[in-house]
Amino acid sequence: MFDLPKDSGKLKLDLFCFGARVEANCFLNEDARMIKRTRGGLGSGLDAILPGDVWVNIPVEEPFTKKSPYWIDKVSGKYSLWRDTKKICDLKLPSKADWYDEKTSSGKLVSDIGVMQGTYFALYPSELCGFWDRKPKQNCRFCSIGLCYGKTESEEKSIADVVEAVKSARRHEKITFVHFNTGFYEDHSAIDSILPYVEAVKNETGLLVGVQCPPSPDLHKYDLLKKAGVDHVSFCFEIFDPDRFVEVCPGKADTFGEIAERLGDDAYLLKVRDLAAKFLCNVDPHPGQLIFYRALVYCAELWGRGPVAGEIIAGLESPECSMAAIDFLAECGAVATVCVFRPCIGTDLECENPPKAEAIAPVLARQWEAVVKKSIPVGIAPNIKTAMVHLQQESACFSDGSKGFIYNAKCSALKALYRPICALKRR
């Protein structure tokens, strides 16, 4: 069925869409990382490693997984993945993170501060996303942060707590990358909130740092992030289809739409409006989307090609719209982070079905082809594997195998040059 490890990217997509059943003889609480709902994203499953060192977060608890043809077994202490009656591959599970039980100087558990996602450490050090606090709520309909905040993670995280947790992750997991995420602030102070944490982690560890915040109307705040040493910036506009954006992300549509109206003839706003309309076949984007695109283009000019990303959720709009979003991002010099929609328990969309793998496959093919076509470097930083999304290189298996030979060689050369720089920063 799969030619592994070459087709591990295809198997990863299948597992996103089907999930897997877990046999009674599997003791995940003892043998694997905890299954922990984290932050506002679509994470909820079991981290595992497929052949070829491809990480995947496998849904195992959602109702749709009960009908999955995939199942996980344990024999003689080893885990394996099966489809119906056929063994697909051995399954490597990252060991249980006992260091999560370490406490910071203030007495907080490391697991209440942050969580491993793939090979990097992820933190949500800010207050609850403001869209959840509104009455009525205007949260994104796939989002689970309001169900997790204060339950699976601490509401209060001091700078000292975060630095200590990051050092613990570096000591035990040899991480190279830390990712910060915030929700929406009514006063648009998300970057101001995250900046002291970023500066402290950079100064204390020298690790690579990524930041994902709602877009700031004040573009000069991104200069502060750049000055603080942030290595990667991403924006979750989620949906490229203007009408679907309003349905899925009502708070973002209303709030950022009002900001776009106030900005009027802002040069960046006009630039991204015309560019996005081109990829939407001359359909105007929603004003709220433009604020995301405006910040994204500014950051792409500030950081250069590659360190800026736009996140979309495949399966909540047509594949054609998702592919248009990828092309738009590549035209801006940014890469696409493609999340496969997962109907997480308790969210507004929990009763929806996950998408079909065959519908998402062309989207992932385009994710790879876009960076090759525009020669946007990816995979340069060392030891960064994502379990929740496909790396661009993992999506190459969905495309024509002849594409990207010269591009891959260039990226490999850049990675070889960048590795000692990262090591020097950490020292």
Residue pairs with C-beta under 8 A, 6 or more apart in sequence:
1 83
1 86
1 88
2 8
2 10
2 11
2 88
2 89
4 11
4 50
4 51
4 52
4 88
4 89
5 50
5 51
5 52
5 53
5 54
6 52
6 397
7 397
8 50
8 51
8 52
8 54
8 394
8 397
9 54
9 364
9 390
9 394
9 395
9 396
9 397
9 398
10 357
10 361
10 397
10 398
11 50
11 54
11 56
11 88
11 89
12 50
12 54
12 56
12 390
12 394
13 340
13 357
13 360
13 361
13 364
13 390
14 70
14 357
15 56
15 58
15 59
15 70
16 56
16 59
16 340
16 342
16 354
16 357
16 360
17 340
17 354
17 355
17 356
17 357
17 360
18 64
18 65
18 68
18 69
18 70
18 354
18 357
19 45
19 58
19 59
19 60
19 62
19 64
19 65
19 68
19 70
19 354
20 46
20 58
20 59
20 60
20 65
20 68
20 70
20 71
20 72
20 81
21 60
21 65
21 66
21 68
21 70
21 71
21 72
22 28
22 46
22 60
22 71
22 72
23 71
23 72
23 73
23 74
25 73
25 74
26 72
26 73
26 74
26 79
27 74
28 35
28 46
28 93
29 96
30 96
31 74
31 79
31 93
31 95
31 96
32 46
32 47
32 48
32 93
32 94
32 95
32 96
33 46
33 47
33 93
33 94
33 95
33 96
33 97
33 116
34 96
34 97
34 100
34 111
35 44
35 45
35 46
35 60
35 61
36 43
36 111
36 115
36 152
37 43
37 44
37 144
37 147
37 148
37 152
37 344
38 115
38 117
38 122
38 124
38 148
38 152
38 153
39 122
39 124
39 145
39 148
39 153
39 181
40 124
40 129
40 140
40 143
40 144
40 145
40 148
40 181
40 183
41 144
41 181
41 339
41 388
42 142
42 313
42 339
42 340
42 341
42 342
42 344
42 388
43 57
43 117
43 387
43 388
44 57
44 59
44 61
44 62
44 144
44 342
44 344
44 345
45 57
45 58
45 59
45 60
45 61
46 57
46 58
46 60
46 72
46 93
47 55
47 56
47 57
47 58
47 93
47 94
47 116
47 117
47 118
47 387
48 55
48 56
48 57
48 58
48 79
48 81
48 91
48 92
48 93
48 94
48 387
49 55
49 56
49 91
49 92
49 93
49 94
50 56
50 81
50 89
50 91
51 89
51 90
53 385
54 385
54 394
55 118
55 119
55 385
55 386
55 387
56 387
57 117
57 118
57 387
57 388
58 72
59 65
59 342
59 354
60 72
61 345
62 342
62 343
62 344
62 345
62 350
63 345
64 343
64 353
64 354
69 83
69 84
70 81
70 82
70 83
70 88
71 81
71 82
71 83
72 79
72 80
72 81
72 82
72 91
73 79
73 80
73 82
74 80
78 90
79 90
79 91
79 92
79 93
80 87
80 88
80 89
80 90
80 91
81 87
81 88
81 89
81 90
81 91
82 88
94 116
97 111
97 116
97 172
97 173
99 110
99 168
99 169
99 171
99 172
100 109
100 110
100 111
101 109
101 110
101 111
102 109
102 110
102 168
103 109
103 110
104 110
104 113
104 160
104 161
104 164
104 165
105 160
105 161
105 164
106 158
106 160
106 161
108 154
108 157
108 161
110 164
110 165
110 168
110 169
112 153
112 154
113 123
113 153
113 154
113 157
113 161
113 162
113 164
113 165
114 121
114 122
114 123
114 124
114 153
114 162
114 165
114 166
114 169
115 121
115 122
115 153
116 122
116 169
116 173
116 175
117 179
117 386
117 387
117 388
118 384
118 385
118 386
118 387
118 388
119 173
119 175
119 176
119 177
119 383
119 384
119 385
120 175
120 176
120 177
120 178
120 179
120 384
120 385
120 386
121 165
121 166
121 169
121 170
121 173
121 175
121 177
121 178
121 179
122 178
122 179
122 181
123 157
123 162
123 165
123 166
123 178
123 179
123 180
123 181
123 197
124 145
124 149
124 153
124 180
124 181
124 182
124 183
125 157
125 162
125 180
125 182
125 193
125 194
125 197
126 182
126 183
126 185
126 190
126 193
126 194
127 155
127 183
127 185
127 193
128 145
128 146
128 149
128 150
128 155
128 183
129 139
129 143
129 145
129 146
129 182
129 183
129 184
130 183
130 184
130 185
130 186
130 251
131 137
131 138
131 139
131 140
131 183
131 184
131 251
131 252
131 255
132 139
132 143
132 145
132 146
132 149
132 183
134 251
137 146
138 250
138 251
138 254
138 255
139 145
139 146
139 251
139 348
140 238
140 248
140 249
140 250
140 251
140 252
141 247
141 248
141 249
141 250
141 347
141 348
141 349
142 238
142 248
142 313
142 316
142 341
142 342
142 343
142 344
142 347
142 348
142 349
143 347
144 344
144 346
144 347
145 183
147 346
147 347
149 155
154 161
159 196
159 197
159 200
162 197
162 200
162 201
163 200
163 201
163 204
163 205
166 175
166 178
166 201
166 204
166 205
166 207
167 204
167 205
169 175
169 178
170 205
170 207
174 383
175 207
175 383
176 207
176 208
176 381
176 382
176 383
176 384
176 422
176 426
177 207
177 208
177 209
177 210
177 231
177 381
177 383
177 384
178 201
178 205
178 207
178 208
178 209
178 210
179 209
179 210
179 211
179 212
179 232
180 194
180 197
180 198
180 209
180 210
180 211
180 212
181 211
181 212
181 213
182 190
182 193
182 194
182 212
182 213
182 214
183 190
183 214
184 190
184 214
184 251
184 252
184 255
185 193
185 214
188 214
188 216
188 217
188 218
190 213
190 214
190 216
191 211
191 213
191 216
191 221
191 222
191 224
191 225
192 221
194 211
194 213
195 224
195 225
195 228
198 209
198 211
198 225
198 228
198 229
198 230
199 228
199 229
201 207
201 209
202 209
202 228
202 229
205 426
206 425
206 426
206 427
207 425
207 426
208 231
208 232
208 381
208 384
208 422
208 425
209 229
209 230
209 231
209 232
210 230
210 231
210 232
210 233
210 234
211 225
211 230
211 232
211 233
211 234
212 233
212 234
212 235
212 236
212 311
214 236
214 252
214 256
215 235
215 256
215 291
215 292
215 294
215 295
215 296
216 222
216 295
217 259
217 263
217 291
219 268
219 294
219 295
219 298
222 233
222 295
222 298
222 299
222 302
223 302
225 233
226 302
226 303
231 307
231 381
232 303
232 307
232 308
232 309
233 299
233 303
233 307
233 308
233 309
234 308
234 309
234 310
234 311
234 337
235 292
235 295
235 296
235 309
235 310
235 311
236 292
236 310
236 311
237 245
237 252
237 289
237 292
237 293
237 310
237 311
237 312
238 245
238 248
238 249
238 252
238 311
238 312
238 313
238 316
239 245
239 248
239 249
239 312
239 313
239 316
239 317
239 321
240 279
240 280
240 289
240 312
240 317
240 321
240 322
240 324
240 325
240 328
241 317
241 318
241 321
242 280
242 283
242 284
242 285
242 286
242 289
243 286
244 316
244 317
244 321
245 252
245 253
245 286
245 288
245 289
246 253
246 286
246 288
248 313
248 316
249 288
252 288
252 292
253 286
253 288
254 288
255 288
256 287
256 288
256 289
256 290
256 291
256 292
257 286
257 287
257 288
259 288
259 291
260 269
260 287
260 288
260 290
260 291
261 287
263 269
263 291
266 294
268 294
268 297
268 298
269 290
269 291
269 294
271 297
272 285
272 290
272 293
272 294
272 296
272 297
272 332
273 284
273 285
273 290
273 293
275 293
275 328
275 331
275 332
276 285
276 289
276 290
276 293
276 328
277 283
277 284
277 285
279 324
279 325
279 327
279 328
279 331
280 321
280 324
281 324
285 293
292 310
293 328
293 332
296 308
296 310
296 329
296 332
296 334
297 332
299 308
300 308
300 332
300 333
300 334
301 333
304 333
305 333
305 334
305 374
305 375
305 376
305 377
306 333
306 335
306 376
306 377
306 378
306 380
308 332
308 333
308 334
308 335
309 329
309 334
309 335
309 336
309 337
310 325
310 329
310 332
310 334
310 335
310 336
310 337
311 336
311 337
311 338
311 339
312 322
312 325
312 326
312 336
312 337
312 338
312 339
313 339
313 340
313 341
314 322
314 338
314 339
314 340
314 341
314 355
314 360
314 363
314 364
315 340
315 341
315 354
315 355
315 359
315 360
316 341
319 359
319 360
319 362
319 363
322 338
322 363
322 366
323 362
323 363
323 366
325 336
326 336
326 338
326 363
326 366
326 367
326 370
327 366
327 370
329 335
329 336
329 370
330 336
330 370
330 371
330 373
330 374
330 376
331 374
333 374
333 376
334 376
335 370
335 371
335 376
335 378
335 392
336 367
336 370
337 389
338 363
338 364
338 367
338 389
338 390
338 395
339 388
339 389
340 354
340 355
340 360
340 389
341 349
341 352
341 354
341 355
342 354
343 349
343 350
343 351
343 352
343 353
343 354
344 350
361 398
362 398
364 390
364 395
364 398
365 395
365 398
365 399
367 390
367 392
367 395
368 392
368 393
368 395
368 396
368 398
368 399
368 403
368 404
369 399
369 403
370 376
371 377
371 378
371 392
371 407
372 403
372 404
372 407
375 407
375 410
377 410
377 411
377 414
378 391
378 392
378 393
378 411
379 391
379 392
379 393
379 411
379 415
380 411
380 414
380 415
380 418
381 415
381 418
381 422
382 415
382 418
382 419
382 422
385 391
396 403
396 404
